[in-house]
Amino acid sequence: MTTVDAIVLAGGRATRMGGVDKPAITVGDRSMLEVALDAVAGCARTVVVGPHRAGLPAEIRQVQEIPAGSGPVAGLARGLETLAEYDFPADLVVVLAADMPFLTAAAIGELISRAMLSDTDAVFATDNDGRPQYLVGVWRHAALVTALRQLDSVNNQPMKALIPADAVTVPIAGIIDCDTPEQVRAARSAVPPLPLDRARAILHTDITRLPVHQARLADARGAALAEPLTAAEALPRFDVSAMDGYAIAGPGPWRLRHDIGFAGGQRPSGLLAGEAVRIATGAHIPDGTDTVIRDEFVRLDDDMLHRLPDSPIRDDVRRRGEDWDIGAVLAPEATPVTPALISVAASAEVVTAPVRGPVRARIIMTGDEIRASGPLHSGQTRDTVGPILPDLLSRHGIRSTDRVHLRDTANGFDDVLAAATDDDLLVVVGATGGGAADQLRSALDRASARILVHRLRLRPGGSTVVAQLPDGPVVAGLPGNPFAAVATLWAIAPAIVTGLTGRSPTRTLTAPLHNADKISGPVPRITTARACEGGWVGDPNIRTAHLAGLLDRDALVIVPADASDGALVEYLPLPG
C-alpha cells in the first residue's frame, strides 16, 4: 500500500504584500494555512515549516527552516529532516505552499493518483493559465531526497533548481495563488458572502471568549455568568407572613393580643393556643403559629377574632426556603447579567460572581467627509451615527469606552488596531468596501487578524466584516451608510456579545410579514416595519443615507430571499 506524507510551507512574510503573514490571510472564513492543511488531511504525517502557530493539532509537526526566511527549498529540506525522524519514510511526499485559497483535498488526491500511476519523480499542478505550480506537487520521497542532496546549498534557492527532467504537470481546478493584495482581493470577491444565520453561528462559536473574573453583579450588567449562580441564603430566610392579617395558634376563635408584628421589626413573642397577633406582610411570624389568616377572612368582636363563614382555608405563610434553599442553583452558567438576575442575586445574598464581560467597545468613525461638530465645509457631511452608537450598543449590554474619528489614510488603522489591547470590541463604521479609501481589510491582514465573517448575504450590509485580532479584540466593520451600519449592528451585535461572553444566545422572534412580496428579492433584505394585527408591515423602500426611516417604526425585519406574503420573518424590536 502506497503511503503519503505532506510538507506544508508556511514560513516568512510576503514582501510583495507589505510583510503580511500570507498563510494567515483569510479568504472566506478560513486562512490559507487552514485550506492547505484540510487539503492534505488524508496524508499519514504532516509537517508545517515556518514560524510556530498556536492552535494547530498536536499530531502536526511544526518546524522552522534554518535560517528563517531562507526560501522554499530550505523549508523542504527542513521538512524532510523532520519526516526522517519517523521509523519508515512514506513512498510519496506532497509539497504544498500555504497560499492557495481554493485548493481542495480532491485536487491533492488527483495529484497523488497521477503520481501512483506514473514512473515520474514528481507531478505538479498547473493553474488556469497553464503555468506549472512547483509548490503544489507530489514527489517520490527518494527522488526529493536525491534532488536536495545534489544542491551545493538549499538556502535561497529557487524551486526550479529541484525540478526533475521527467516531471509531469496536470491541470487542476482551483490552483490560484495569492502573491499580491490585488490577488487576495480578487480571491475574496469570488467567495460567496455568508448568510446571516451562518455568520451568527460563527460569531457564537468561533470568537475567543473573554477571561473569567470575579465581579460585583450590580456593576456587571451585560456580562454573563461563568459559573452557575447558587444561593448563599434561603428565601425566605425564616417563616414570614404572606399577607396582611393575623397569626393564629390552635382552633378559633382567638383572643387578639395587642402587640403587632411588622416586617423588619421585632418578632412577636410566641403564641399560645387560642391566641392571635396582628401581623404585616413580610413579618417574621411568632413561634407557635399554625397559620396566617388574611384580613378579609376574619371579623373582630371585643378582642376576639373569628373566621368568616365560608372563607377559604389557606395558609398565608411563606415558609423558610420555600422559594429556594442555600445552595440552590438560581441561574445556569451563561445566563446574562440583567436587572432581573441582579435582583435575584441580591435576594439570595450573592454579591459577587465569576463572569465574562461586560464587553467594552471603542467606536471608530471613518472618512474624511465625516464631521461630528462645527460648521460643515465643502464636501463634508454630519456624523449622524457616531453620537447614537453608545446608546445603541448599551441596549445589547456593550459599554462604550471611547469614540474617535479616523481619517482616510493608507495606514491609519494600523495604530488603531495595535492600540486596541484594552478593548474587547472595535466598532468601525465605514472603510469596509473595496474602494480606494476602504483600508480596514488590508489593515486586518497586516495585523494577522482571523476573519470570522468576510461579507454578509444581506442588503444593505453586504460589506460587513468581523475579525478577531491575535491578542483578543474583535473588530466589527460596519458599512459607512448610516442605515446599513445601524441595521447590521442590530442584527449581529447579540451574536458578538454571545461569542465574547459565552452568554446564552438570544431567542429569535418571528411573525408574519403581510407584504413580503413587495419587499423580497434575490438577496435577503433588512428593512423597517410597523406592527399591525397579527404581524408586521414592512417598508418596501427606505432611504439609507440617514435614519429618518426609523422614525415611527417598531422593528427591523429580516426578509428572506423571494419571500411571499405572510411568510414568517425574524424581527428585531427597535429601542423606544
N, C-alpha and C positions, 0 to 999 in steps of 0.2 A: 504493500500500500504506500502510495506517494505521500510524503509529509511536507508541510509548507510552514515556514516561519515568515515573519514580517519585520522589516525595519522601516519605521516612520521617521522621516527627517523633519524636525520641528524646532530648529535652532535659529538663533540670530534675529536681528532686527532688519526689516525691509528698508534698505536705504532709499529705494525709489518711492517709498511711502512715508518718508519723514521719520524713519526709525520705529514705525509701528511694529508691534509683535504680531506678525502676519498670521501664524497659526491660531492665535486667539481671536482674530476677527470673526465676527458672527455674520452669517448670511442667512436670513430667516431667523430661526430660533436655535441654530446650532453653530458652534465655532467650527472653523475649517479643520482643526485638530480632531474634534468630535466626529466630523464627517469621515476623516481618514481612518480613525480607529473603528468606526462602525463598518467601514468597507473591508477591513482585514480581521473582523471579529471571528471569522471562521478559521483563522490560522492557529497553529499549535502554540506558538510563542510569539510575543510581540515586544520589540524594543523601541522605545521612543528616544531619539537622540536630540538633545537640546537642553535648555535650562529646565530645572526641576519645576514641575507643575503640580500644585496641590489638587487633590480630588480624583486623581486617576486611580483605577482599581489596582489593588496590591499586586495582582498577577502580571501587570505590565511593568517591565523593567525600564527604568529611566537612567540614562547616562548622558554625559556631555562630551562632545568632540574636544580634542586637545590639539592646539589651544582652541578656546571657544571662538566661534565665528570663522573657522578656517575652511569652510566650504563643505559642499555636499559629499565630496569624495572622502574627506576626513571623517565626516559623520558616518558614512557607510563603513569605513574601516573600524570605527569605534563600535558600531552596532554589531559587526561580525565578531569582534573580540568578545563581546558580551554573549552572543549566541554560542560561542565556542566553550563557554563555561558549562554548558549542558552536556550530558553524557553522550548523546547521539545527535549529530547535525541533521537538519532536515534536507530532503532532496532538493527543494526549491525555496527561494527566498523572494518574497515580494518587497520591492523597493518603492517607497511612496513618499512624495513630498506633501506636507500638510498645507496645500494651497489650492485645493480643488473643491469648491463649494458644492458641486453637484455629483461628485463621484459616488458610486454605489457598490455594494457587495457583489451585485450581479456583474458589474464591469470587471472587477478584480477576478471573479470566478471565471469569466470568459478568457482573460489572460492566462490564468492558471491552466485551464483546459487546453489552450493552444500550446502552452509550454510542455504539458504532459504528452501531447500527441506529436510533438516535433523533436528533432535531434539538435536543434539550435541551442546555443549557450544562453540566449536571452530573448525575451519577447517584450516589445514595448508598445504602448498605445500611441495612436496618432489622434490629433484633435480634428475639429471640423474642417480646418484648412489643409489637412493632410500633413501637418508638421509632426515629426516624432517627438514624444514627450519622454525623455530618458529618465525622468523621475516618477514615471508611472509604468513600472515594468516588473517582470518576473524573471529571475536568474536561476540557472543551475548553481547550487551552492558552490561546488568545486570550481566552476568557471569564474565566479565572482572572486573567490579567494585568489585564484591564479592571476586575474586581471589586476587586482590590487598589488600583488607581490611584484608585478613587472614594472611598477612605477618607482622612480627614484624617491619621490616624496608624495604623500597623499594630501599635503596641505595646499589649499588654494588651487587645486587642480580642477579643470572643467570636466563635467561628466563625459564629454566626448572622448576624453583620454582613456576611458574604460571600455567603450563600446566594442564588442567583438565583431569580426568581419561577417559572421554568419547570422547576425541579429535579424529578427523578423519583426515587422511592425504590423499592427492590427488596428483598423479604425474602430474606435469605441465611442459610444454616445456619452455625453456629459463630461468630456475632457475639456474643461475650461479652467485655466488657472487665473489667479488674481495677483498681478505684479504691480499694479498701479491703482491709485484711488479711483480713476475712471472705470477700471475693470471691476473694482469692488462695487461701485455704484450701479454699473450695468448688471452685475450678478444679483444685487439686492432687488433691483427693479423687476427682475424675472421671477422672483419668489412671490407666490400669491399672498396677499395680506391675510391676517388671521381673523376668523370670525370672532365676534365679541365674546361668546361663551368660551371659546378655546383660549383667548387671551386672558380672560378672568381666571380660568383654571390654572394657567401657567403662573399667574401672579399669586394665586392662593398657595401653590405648592413649591415653586422654584425660587422664590425670594428667600434669602438667608434671614433667619429670624433675628430680632434684636436680643441682646443679652438679658438674662433674668436679673432683676434687682428687687430689693425689699423697699416697699413704698407705703406711705400713708395713703390709704384708699381715698380719703376725702380730697387728696391732691392729685389723684391719678386718673381722673376721668378721661376716657379714651384709650386707656391701656387695656390689657387682657390678662386674666388670671393665668399664672404659670403653673399653679397647683390648685386642686380643689379647695374651696373655701369651707372651712369647718367651724362650727360654733364653739366659742370659748365659754359660753354661758348658756344655760337653758332659757327658754322663753315659753311662758312666763318663768321668772326666777323663783316665784312662790305662788301659791294659790291666791288668785285675785278675783274680785267681783267683775263680772262681765257687763253688769248693768247697774244703773242707779236703783237701789231697792233696800232690802233688809236681809241681813244674815240671820239665819234661824237655826235652832237646835231642838230636835225632838218634834213630836206631833203638836199641832196648834190647838187652840190659839196660843199666842206667845205674849209674854209680858215684855213691853218695849223698855229697854234701858235708855238712859239719857245721854250716854256717850255716843260719838259718831266716828265712823272710820272714813278718813279721806285718803285719796291717792297721794302717796308721798308723805302722809302724816303718820302719827304714832299708831301702831297696830292696837285695835281694841283688845282688852283682856278677854280671856277665854269665856265662851258661852256655856251656861248650864242648860240642861234640858228644860224646855218651856220658855227660854229667853230669846229675844231678838235684839238686834242693834242696827241702827241706820247706817248705810254704807254707800259710798260713791263708786262709780265705775273706776276700776284700776286699783282700788284699795286692797290692802292685804287683809284677807278675811281672818277673823279670830279663830283660835283653837276651838274645837268642839262644834264648828259649823257643819251642818248637814247640807245645806244648800243656800242659795240666794234667790229670793223672790223679788221680781221687779215691781216697781211702784204700782203699775196699772193692774196688778193682780191681787191687791190687798186693800183692806179698809181698816182704819184705826178708830177704836172706840175706847175712850178713857184709858189710854196707855195699853190697851190690849189690841194685838194685831191679829186680823182674821183673813184667811184666804177667801177670795171671792168665789161664790159658787160657779161651777162650770169653767173656771180658769184653767188653762193647760198646766199640766205638771211638767216642769222642766227644770233643769239645773243650770242656773245662770252663773256658774263659777268656771273660770278658766284655770285648769289645774297646772301645776308646775310641769314644764316640759311638754305641754300639750301641743305647741307649735313645733318645737324641736328640743332635743336634749343636748347636753355637752358632747361634742364630737360629731354631731350630725353634719352631713355634707349639705351645705346650703346652695352651692353653685359648683358645677364641674369646672375642671380646667378648661381654658379657652373662653370662658364667659367674659364678655366685655364689661369694663368698669363703667357702669351707668349710674345715674342718680338712684335708681331702684336698688342696685347692688350695694351702693354706699350706705343706703338706709338700712338694708338688711344686715350688713356687717356691723353697723352701729348697734342694732338690736341684739346682736349676738356677742357684743363686747369685743369685736375684732377691729383693731385699729390699723394694723399693717398687714401686708401680704406680699408674697413674691409675684411680680408682674413683669410683663414685657410692654414697653411703651410708657406713656403715650408717644405717638410719633411726632417728632419735631421737624418742621419743614421750613425751608428757605425758599422764597419766591424770587424768580429771576425773570423780569420782563425784558424782552429783547427788541431791537430795532431802532435805527437812528431816527425814524419818523415818529416815535412814541415820546410824548411829553406828559409827565404826571402833573406838573403845576407850572404856573407862569403863563405868559402870553404865547400863543402858537405862532411859529414862524412859517415861512413858505415851505410847503411840503410836509408839515408836521400834523399829527393828529393826537387827540387826547387819549391818555391811558384810561380806558373805561373798565378794564378788567382787574388790574393790579389792586386798586383800593378795596375791591369787594372780595378778593380771594381769601383773606384771612377769615372772614365770616363764613364763606362757603366751606372752607377746609374744616373749620371748627364743627360744622354740622356732622362731619364724619369722624370727629374725635382727634383731628390733626391740629397741633398747635403751631402757629406761625411764629418763627423767631426773628425774621428779617425779610425785607423786600428791597431788592436792588434793581437798577436798570443797567443793562449791558449793551454797549454799542456794537455795531456790526463790524467786527474785525476778524481777521483770519484765525487768531489765536486767543481771542478774548475768553473763550470757555475754558481754556487750559488752566488758568489761575483759579477760576471759579470751582472747577472740579477738584483741583488739588487742595483747595481750602475747605472742602466740604466734610472734613472728618468729624466735626461737632454736630452735624445734621444727620437725620435719618432719611430725609427725603428732600430732593431738589425739585421744585415745580417750575419748569421752564415754559414760558409762553412764547411761541414763535421759534424760528430757526430750525424747524424740523423737516421742511420740504427739500426740494432738490435745487433750489435757486442759488444764485451767486452769494447771497447773504446768509444762507442757511448752513451754519457751521457746526451745529450740535453733533451730528453723526460722525463727522471727521474727528471732533474732539473726543468723543466716546471711544473711537478706535485708538487714538493716541493714549488714552487713559487705560487701555486694556479692559474696558467695561464689558460685562456679559450682557448681551442683548436678550431681553426677555420677550418683548413684543416689538417687532420691526415695523409693522404697519397694521392698521385695522381695516377690516372689510366693513366700513361704516361710512355713511355720508350724512353730514360732514364729520370730519375726524380721521380721515384715512391716513394722514401723515403722522399720526401719533407714534411715538417711540418710547418704550420703557426699558431701562437698563439698570444694572447694579454694578457699582464700582468695586474694585478689588478690596477696598477697605470698608465696604459695607453700605454706604448711602445708595439709595435708589434714586434714579433720575427719571422723572416723568415729563417727557417732552410733549407739550400740547400744541395744536395748531395756533397760529397767531391771530386768526379770525376770532373775534370776541365770542360769538355764539358757539362756534366749533370748540373753542377752548373750554367754555363753561359746561357745555353738554357732554363733552368727552370726559372731563374731570368728574362730572356727576356719575357717569357710567362706570368708571374704573377705580375711583378713589376707594370704595369699600374693599375691593379686591386687593389693592396695595396695602391697606391697613391690615387686612387679614393676613397677608403674606408676612408683613413685618412683625406683627404682634402675636400671630397664631390664634387670633380670636375665631370663634365660630363664624362661618360665612353668613351673611345676612340672607334672609328668606326672599325669594323672588316673588314679586307681586304681579299678578296678571289680571286682565279684564278684557272684555270685548272692545274692539275698536270699530265703531259703527261705519266709518268712512275710509276703511283701509284701502279700498280700490283707488281712491283719489290720491293716495299718498305713496303707495308702494311702487317699486320699480325693480330693476335687475339687481340692485345692491340694497342691503338693509339701510334704513334711514332712522335718524333720531330727530324728533320734532316736538313741538309744544302741543299741549292738549288741554281741553276743558272737560271736567267731569260732567256727566249727564246721567239720566236714569239708566241704570243697567250697564254702564261702561263709560267710554270716552269718545270724544270727537276731536280728532287731530287737525292740525293746521297743514294743509297741503303745500303751502308756500310760506316761507319765512325768510326775511332778510337777515343775513348772517353777519353783517358788518357792525352790528350793535345789538343791544339786548332788549330792545323795545318789544320783541316778540314774546318775552317772558311776562310782560305785564298782563294782569288779569287772566293768568293761566294757572292751572293746578298741578300739572305734572309734565314731565317729558315722557314720551312713548317711544319705544324701540320697535320699529315696524319691519317685520321680516320681508325679504325679497318676495315680490309677486303675491303679497297677501290679499285676501279677499275680505269684503265687508263682513264684520262680525268675528274676524279672527282674534284669538286670544293673543294679546301682546303684553310685553313687560312694561310696567310704568314705574317711573321714579318720581315720587312726590317732590314738589318744589318747596323751598322754605317760604314761609309767610313773610 
